[in-house]
Amino acid sequence: MERLKDKGASFLFSSLNPEALFTPEDFTEEHQMIGATARRFAEKEVTPVNERIENQEFELIPELMKKAGDLGLLAHSIPEKYGGLGLDKISKGIVGEMIGPTGGYGVAHSNHTCIATLPITYFGTEEQKKKYLPKLASGEWIGAYCLTEPNAGSDALSAQTTAVLNEEGTHYCLNGTKIYITNAVFSDTFIVYAKVDGEHFTAFIVEKDAPGLSLGPEEKKMGIKGSSTRSVVFEDCLVSKENLLGEVGRGHVIALNVLNLGRFNLGSACVGASKFGLKRTMKFVKERRQFGKEIARFPATKQKIAWMAARIYAAESLQYRTAGLIEEALGDLNDANDHRLVGKQMGEFAVECAICKVFSSEVLDYTADEALQLHGGAGFIKEYGAEQMYRDSRINRIFEGTNEINRLLIPTYLFKKAMKGEVDLASKTKEAIARLNGSVPQTEGTFFLKKRQLKQ
């Protein structure tokens, strides 16, 4: 496939080359294999114990993660030299999609493989990578990501957790509280953001046994009950200076750019959950009979199913198009030591990742709502599964930055590029207005759409 040369957000103002877009039809045999492995794992290992996971038998999650690690499903984005598979970002999206329907387990899995592991993968020292990545790749250790605080949510850089180097110069002393931390109860490593000397926003790798680290009680959540969510408290918590991640005062480069990949990852999970919801609903409407025939034959049912399928198709297209872009940006940087270059490339397609998160999470919410509606009264009953999908879907519009914040990223990013002179926004605006007024000749041609089936 021809590699794209466009920069981030260029789809807003540049002509489109359909042949350069990555789609599921471009999957390699390796992509198909990792997808099949992930799907079998979800169906055979996770789904049969879903009720136990929903009942918060948290000891199941590490067991399942270890099994996933044995299959390579935690290692796709970790270089081979550190115990990973070193696969491309398309594989990352495929695994995310297949794990997406597994509710609370899927949240734990995706959090671990993305925002809890990638900071070390891309910004860790050689020693940090050798120490942590093999264990995270195998599932021997599980990771968590600690950014949100009581007074720092969308405005993450207003964090109040502090880090002060001790007099001996051997350890940083951390004080503060992080809230809503996924995987907290069974995590071995925590990526923690604190301000050195109360001023310089910086990242640290903190192990669960660090003196001064404690956990709050389990949060009682509306959905994703199978994922652990707790506060992580630091009271004079001692962290070796060797566990400083990246540079002092450059934690924002790690925090914000890793979240870009987190948003892409979340979009993949939402697509997988949406496909699963559609499949389950199709089965129900073909079996449920009213007025002497299957409700699948009623026009209103057909309309709902059609809209669900169309939106899922669009979300899937968006996800894999973005996967191709991210692979272009990061595919050859697994072993890069230039953290500034890595940060720049991770942020190049921030707009596309934000759109993945917003659109796919809203498609999932739409699908969950319509799935429940088509189940009728059965949709409100636990055994049919629609009610769990409905509850679990809602968090995705809040995770990884609210959809409102992500919507603001799109014009902000474009205006920043214009201010830097990277985009002549004035001329592009005039050109768009002229086209809308019909004063510019339109290029004739055909956009060939590849045939695709929704896979799930």
C-alpha positions in Angstrom: 0.0 0.0 0.0 1.2 3.5 -0.8 2.4 5.3 2.3 0.6 8.5 3.2 2.6 11.7 3.2 0.0 14.0 4.6 0.4 15.6 8.0 -2.1 15.5 10.8 -5.6 17.0 10.2 -4.8 17.4 6.5 -8.0 15.6 5.6 -9.7 18.9 6.6 -8.1 20.9 3.7 -6.4 18.5 1.3 -7.7 16.4 -1.6 -8.2 12.7 -0.8 -6.3 9.8 -2.4 -8.5 6.8 -1.9 -5.8 4.4 -2.9 -3.6 5.5 0.0 -6.2 4.8 2.7 -5.8 1.8 4.9 -8.9 -0.3 5.2 -9.7 -3.8 6.6 -9.3 -5.2 3.1 -5.6 -4.4 3.4 -5.2 -6.8 6.4 -2.2 -9.1 6.0 -2.2 -12.8 7.0 -0.5 -11.7 10.3 -3.3 -9.2 11.0 -5.9 -12.0 10.4 -4.0 -14.3 12.7 -3.7 -11.9 15.7 -7.3 -11.0 15.2 -8.4 -14.6 15.3 -6.3 -15.3 18.4 -7.8 -12.3 20.2 -11.3 -13.3 19.2 -10.9 -16.9 20.4 -9.4 -15.7 23.7 -12.4 -13.3 24.3 -15.0 -16.0 23.5 -13.4 -19.0 25.2 -11.7 -17.5 28.2 -13.4 -14.2 29.1 -17.1 -14.6 28.1 -17.7 -17.8 30.1 -16.6 -16.0 33.3 -18.3 -12.7 32.6 -20.8 -13.0 35.5 -17.9 -13.6 38.0 -16.1 -10.6 36.6 -19.2 -8.5 37.0 -19.4 -9.7 40.6 -15.9 -8.1 41.0 -14.0 -11.3 41.6 -10.9 -9.2 40.8 -8.5 -12.2 41.1 -9.8 -13.3 37.8 -8.4 -10.3 35.9 -4.7 -11.1 36.6 -5.3 -14.7 35.7 -6.9 -13.8 32.4 -4.2 -11.2 31.7 -1.5 -13.8 32.2 -3.3 -16.1 29.7 -3.5 -13.1 27.3 0.2 -12.5 27.8 1.0 -16.2 26.9 -0.9 -15.7 23.6 1.0 -12.4 22.8 -2.1 -10.3 23.2 -0.4 -7.9 25.7 2.8 -7.7 23.7 1.8 -6.4 20.3 3.1 -2.8 20.8 6.3 -3.8 22.7 9.6 -4.3 20.7 10.8 -7.9 20.4 14.1 -7.1 22.2 12.1 -6.4 25.3 9.9 -9.5 25.2 7.2 -8.2 22.9 6.0 -8.9 19.4 6.9 -5.6 17.8 3.7 -5.6 15.7 2.3 -2.6 13.8 -0.4 -0.2 15.0 -3.0 -2.0 12.8 -2.5 -5.0 15.0 -3.0 -2.9 18.0 -6.3 -1.7 16.7 -7.4 -5.3 15.8 -6.7 -6.6 19.2 -8.4 -3.7 20.8 -11.5 -4.3 18.6 -11.6 -8.0 19.5 -11.3 -7.3 23.2 -13.8 -4.5 23.1 -16.9 -6.7 23.7 -15.6 -8.1 27.0 -16.8 -5.3 29.3 -14.7 -4.7 32.5 -12.0 -7.2 31.4 -11.6 -5.3 28.2 -11.1 -2.0 30.0 -8.3 -3.6 32.2 -6.7 -5.1 29.1 -6.7 -2.0 27.0 -5.6 0.2 29.8 -2.6 -2.1 30.5 -1.5 -2.4 26.9 -1.8 1.3 26.0 -1.5 4.1 28.5 0.1 2.0 31.2 2.8 0.4 29.0 3.5 2.8 26.1 5.1 5.5 28.3 7.9 3.1 29.2 8.0 1.8 25.6 8.6 5.2 24.1 10.1 7.3 26.8 11.8 4.9 29.2 15.6 4.5 29.6 17.2 1.3 28.4 17.4 0.1 32.0 13.7 0.8 32.6 12.7 -0.9 29.4 14.7 -4.1 30.2 13.3 -4.1 33.8 9.6 -3.5 33.1 8.6 -4.3 29.5 9.2 -8.1 29.5 7.0 -8.4 32.6 4.3 -6.2 31.2 4.4 -8.0 27.9 3.9 -11.4 29.5 1.2 -10.4 32.0 3.4 -11.2 34.9 3.0 -7.6 35.9 0.0 -5.3 35.3 0.2 -1.6 34.8 -1.9 1.5 35.7 -1.9 5.1 34.6 -2.3 7.8 37.3 -3.1 11.3 36.0 -6.5 12.4 37.2 -6.8 14.2 40.6 -9.7 15.7 42.6 -8.9 19.1 41.1 -7.3 18.1 37.8 -9.4 16.2 35.3 -9.5 17.6 31.8 -7.0 20.3 33.0 -4.4 17.6 33.7 -1.5 20.0 34.0 -3.1 21.7 37.1 -2.1 18.6 39.1 -1.2 19.2 42.7 0.7 16.0 43.4 4.3 17.0 44.3 7.7 15.3 44.0 10.8 16.5 45.9 14.3 15.0 45.6 15.6 14.0 49.1 18.8 15.5 50.5 20.8 12.3 49.6 19.7 12.8 46.0 18.6 9.1 45.8 14.8 9.3 45.9 11.9 11.6 45.1 9.3 12.0 47.8 5.8 12.1 46.3 2.7 13.5 48.0 -0.8 13.7 46.6 -3.8 11.7 45.5 -4.8 10.3 42.1 -8.5 9.3 41.6 -10.5 7.0 39.3 -7.4 4.8 38.6 -8.2 1.8 36.4 -6.5 -1.5 37.4 -5.5 0.0 40.8 -6.1 -3.1 43.0 -4.0 -5.6 41.0 -1.4 -3.3 39.4 2.3 -3.7 39.9 3.4 -0.5 38.2 1.8 3.0 38.2 2.7 5.7 35.7 2.4 8.7 38.0 2.5 12.4 37.1 3.7 14.9 39.8 5.2 18.4 39.9 8.9 18.4 40.9 9.3 21.0 43.5 5.7 21.9 43.0 6.4 23.3 39.6 7.8 21.0 36.9 5.2 18.4 35.6 7.1 15.1 35.5 6.4 11.4 35.0 7.5 8.6 37.3 7.3 4.8 37.4 6.1 3.8 40.8 5.9 0.2 41.9 3.1 -1.1 44.1 5.4 -1.8 47.1 6.9 1.7 47.2 6.8 2.9 50.8 4.0 5.5 51.2 1.8 4.2 48.5 -1.7 3.1 49.4 -5.1 2.5 47.8 -8.5 3.9 48.5 -11.7 1.8 48.6 -13.2 0.3 45.4 -15.4 2.8 43.6 -19.1 1.7 43.2 -19.6 2.3 39.5 -22.6 2.3 37.1 -20.8 0.1 34.6 -17.5 -1.7 33.8 -17.9 -3.2 37.2 -15.3 -5.9 36.4 -12.5 -3.3 36.2 -10.9 -2.1 39.4 -11.2 1.7 40.0 -9.7 3.2 43.1 -7.8 6.2 44.4 -4.0 5.9 44.7 -2.6 7.9 47.6 1.0 9.0 48.0 2.1 10.0 51.5 5.8 10.7 51.6 6.1 7.9 49.0 9.7 7.2 48.1 10.5 6.6 44.5 14.1 6.0 43.3 15.5 8.7 41.0 16.1 5.9 38.5 12.4 5.6 38.1 12.0 9.2 36.8 10.4 8.7 33.3 11.7 11.1 30.6 12.9 14.5 31.6 12.0 16.7 34.6 9.4 19.2 33.5 8.6 17.2 30.3 5.9 15.0 31.7 3.2 16.7 29.6 4.9 15.3 26.5 4.4 11.8 27.8 0.9 12.4 29.4 -0.8 14.1 26.5 0.7 12.2 23.6 0.2 8.8 25.1 -3.4 9.8 25.6 -3.6 10.3 21.8 -2.9 6.6 21.3 -5.3 5.9 24.2 -8.1 7.6 22.3 -7.4 5.6 19.2 -7.3 2.5 21.3 -10.6 3.3 23.0 -12.2 3.9 19.5 -11.1 0.4 18.5 -12.7 -1.1 21.6 -15.9 0.8 20.9 -16.1 -0.5 17.4 -15.7 -4.1 18.6 -18.4 -3.7 21.3 -20.7 -2.1 18.7 -20.3 -5.0 16.3 -20.9 -7.4 19.1 -24.1 -5.5 20.1 -25.3 -5.5 16.5 -24.7 -9.3 16.1 -26.5 -10.0 19.4 -29.4 -7.8 18.4 -29.7 -9.4 14.9 -30.0 -12.8 16.6 -32.7 -11.6 18.9 -34.9 -9.9 16.3 -34.8 -13.0 14.1 -36.0 -15.2 17.0 -38.5 -12.9 18.6 -42.0 -13.1 17.0 -44.9 -10.7 17.3 -48.1 -10.6 15.2 -47.2 -13.9 13.7 -43.8 -13.1 12.3 -40.2 -12.3 13.3 -39.8 -8.7 14.5 -36.8 -8.5 12.1 -39.3 -8.3 9.3 -40.9 -5.0 10.5 -39.8 -1.8 8.7 -39.0 0.0 11.9 -36.7 -2.8 13.0 -35.0 -2.8 9.6 -34.5 0.9 9.8 -32.9 0.6 13.2 -30.6 -2.2 12.1 -29.6 -0.4 9.0 -28.6 2.8 10.9 -26.6 0.8 13.4 -24.7 -1.0 10.6 -24.1 2.1 8.7 -22.6 3.9 11.7 -20.5 1.0 12.7 -19.2 0.8 9.1 -18.2 4.4 9.3 -16.5 4.0 12.7 -14.6 0.9 11.5 -13.4 2.9 8.4 -12.3 5.8 10.6 -10.4 3.5 13.0 -8.3 1.6 10.4 -7.7 4.7 8.3 -6.2 6.3 11.5 -4.3 3.1 12.3 -2.5 3.4 8.9 -1.6 7.0 9.7 -0.3 6.2 13.2 1.7 3.3 11.8 3.3 5.7 9.3 4.2 8.1 12.1 5.5 5.6 14.7 6.3 2.4 12.9 10.0 2.9 12.8 10.4 4.6 16.3 10.1 1.6 18.6 13.8 1.9 19.5 14.2 5.6 19.1 16.0 7.5 21.9 15.0 10.9 20.6 12.1 11.6 23.0 11.3 14.9 21.4 10.9 13.3 18.0 8.8 10.5 19.5 6.6 13.1 21.2 6.2 15.0 18.0 5.2 11.9 16.0 2.8 10.7 18.6 1.0 14.0 18.5 1.0 14.3 14.7 -2.4 12.7 14.3 -4.0 14.0 17.5 -7.0 15.3 15.6 -7.7 11.9 14.0 -7.3 10.1 17.4 -9.7 12.6 19.0 -12.2 12.0 16.3 -11.8 8.2 16.7 -12.6 8.5 20.4 -15.6 10.9 20.0 -17.3 9.2 17.0 -16.8 5.6 17.9 -17.9 6.1 21.6 -21.0 7.8 20.4 -21.7 5.1 17.8 -21.4 2.6 20.7 -23.8 4.5 22.8 -26.2 4.7 19.9 -25.9 1.0 19.2 -26.3 0.1 22.9 -29.5 2.2 23.1 -31.0 0.8 19.9 -30.0 -2.7 20.9 -31.8 -2.4 24.2 -34.8 -0.9 22.5 -35.1 -3.7 20.0 -34.9 -6.2 22.8 -38.0 -4.6 24.3 -38.6 -5.7 27.9 -35.9 -8.3 27.6 -33.4 -5.5 27.2 -33.9 -4.6 30.8 -33.3 -8.1 32.0 -29.7 -9.0 32.9 -29.6 -12.5 31.2 -30.0 -11.0 27.7 -26.8 -8.9 28.0 -28.2 -5.6 26.5 -28.4 -3.9 29.9 -24.7 -4.6 30.6 -23.8 -3.2 27.2 -25.9 -0.1 27.9 -24.2 0.5 31.3 -20.7 -0.3 30.1 -20.9 1.9 27.0 -21.5 5.2 28.9 -18.1 5.6 30.4 -16.4 5.8 26.9 -17.7 9.4 26.3 -15.8 10.4 29.5 -12.7 8.2 29.4 -9.5 9.6 27.8 -10.8 13.2 28.0 -14.5 13.9 27.7 -16.0 14.1 24.2 -16.5 17.8 24.7 -12.8 18.4 25.4 -11.9 16.2 22.4 -14.2 18.2 20.1 -12.3 21.3 21.1 -9.0 19.7 20.1 -9.9 19.6 16.5 -10.2 23.3 15.7 -7.5 24.2 18.2 -5.0 21.9 16.5 -5.9 23.3 13.1 -5.5 26.9 14.3 -2.1 26.1 15.8 -0.9 24.8 12.5 -2.1 27.9 10.8 -0.4 30.1 13.3 2.9 28.2 12.7 2.5 28.8 9.0 2.1 25.1 8.3 -1.4 25.7 6.8 -2.5 28.7 4.7 -5.9 28.7 6.4 -7.1 31.9 4.7 -6.6 30.6 1.2 -8.1 27.2 2.1 -11.1 29.0 3.5 -11.5 31.1 0.3 -11.2 28.0 -1.8 -13.8 26.2 0.2 -16.3 29.1 -0.1 -15.7 29.3 -3.8 -16.4 25.6 -4.2 -19.6 26.0 -2.2 -20.6 28.8 -4.5 -19.9 26.7 -7.5 -17.4 29.1 -9.0 -14.5 26.5 -9.1 -14.7 23.7 -11.7 -15.3 20.3 -10.0 -12.9 17.4 -10.8 -14.9 14.5 -12.2 -14.0 11.0 -11.1 -15.2 8.0 -9.2 -14.4 7.1 -5.6 -14.3 3.3 -5.7 -15.6 1.9 -2.4 -14.2 -1.5 -1.5 -16.8 -4.1 -0.5 -16.6 -4.9 3.1 -18.5 -7.0 5.6 -18.7 -6.1 9.3 -16.6 -8.7 10.9 -17.4 -10.0 14.4 
